[in-house]
Amino acid sequence: MHRSSLDTPEGAAFAWARFRRIMRGWGWASLVCVIVVEAWLWPSFGFSSLHVYLASAVGTVGIVMMVGALMGLVFLSSGTGHDESVIDPTEIEKRR
């Protein structure tokens, strides 16, 4: 069985530091997206309610950060060799 670099403390520290760096980038991207959304809402609807602007900001940040977290975890899993270290049950059946 192939071991991933997440099995060692140094490899795991490097991978999680990379994940945090990716999430910091997505945090900045979410801030830009909030500015764009709010800049679009104001001329389109005017000031309707503070709750509309708060909800759109929270929703935008939530969606962008969720996308970033899922993509970051995919990159973490693939980049550390963790995907290759998983045992494929179909491979075991083929050997029999």
C-alpha positions in Angstrom: 0.0 0.0 0.0 1.3 3.4 -1.0 1.6 5.9 1.9 0.5 9.5 1.4 2.5 12.5 2.7 -0.3 13.2 5.1 0.9 10.3 7.1 4.0 12.2 8.2 3.8 15.3 10.5 6.0 17.3 8.2 4.0 16.4 5.1 0.7 17.1 6.9 1.9 20.5 8.2 3.0 21.5 4.7 -0.3 20.3 3.1 -2.5 22.1 5.7 -0.4 25.3 5.4 -1.0 25.1 1.6 -4.8 24.6 2.3 -4.9 27.6 4.6 -3.1 29.7 1.9 -5.7 28.6 -0.6 -8.5 29.5 1.8 -6.9 33.0 2.4 -7.0 33.5 -1.4 -10.6 32.5 -1.5 -11.4 34.8 1.4 -10.1 37.7 -0.7 -12.0 36.5 -3.7 -15.2 36.4 -1.6 -14.6 40.0 -0.5 -14.3 41.0 -4.2 -17.5 39.1 -5.0 -19.4 40.8 -2.2 -18.3 44.2 -3.4 -19.4 43.4 -6.9 -22.8 42.0 -5.7 -23.5 45.0 -3.5 -22.4 47.4 -6.2 -24.9 45.7 -8.5 -27.7 45.6 -5.9 -27.6 49.3 -5.0 -28.3 50.8 -8.5 -30.7 47.9 -9.4 -33.0 48.1 -6.3 -32.0 51.2 -4.3 -32.1 51.0 -0.6 -34.8 48.6 0.2 -33.7 47.1 3.5 -30.4 46.6 5.4 -31.3 43.0 5.7 -31.2 42.5 1.9 -27.7 43.7 1.8 -26.6 41.8 4.8 -28.2 38.6 3.5 -26.7 38.9 0.1 -23.2 39.6 1.6 -23.4 36.6 3.9 -24.8 34.3 1.2 -22.1 35.4 -1.2 -19.3 34.8 1.3 -20.8 31.5 2.3 -21.1 30.2 -1.3 -17.6 31.4 -2.4 -15.9 30.0 0.7 -17.7 26.6 0.4 -16.5 26.3 -3.2 -13.0 27.3 -2.1 -13.0 24.8 0.8 -14.2 21.9 -1.4 -11.7 22.7 -4.2 -8.9 23.1 -1.6 -9.7 19.7 -0.1 -9.6 18.2 -3.5 -6.2 19.8 -4.2 -5.0 18.7 -0.7 -6.0 15.1 -1.3 -4.6 14.9 -4.8 -1.5 16.9 -4.2 -0.3 14.8 -1.2 -0.8 11.4 -2.8 -3.7 10.6 -0.5 -5.9 9.5 -3.4 -3.4 6.9 -4.5 -3.0 5.5 -1.0 -6.6 4.3 -0.9 -7.1 0.6 -1.5 -9.2 -0.1 -4.5 -11.5 -3.0 -3.8 -12.0 -3.8 -7.5 -8.2 -4.2 -7.7 -8.3 -6.9 -5.0 -11.0 -8.8 -6.8 -9.0 -8.8 -10.1 -6.1 -10.4 -8.3 -8.1 -13.4 -7.2 
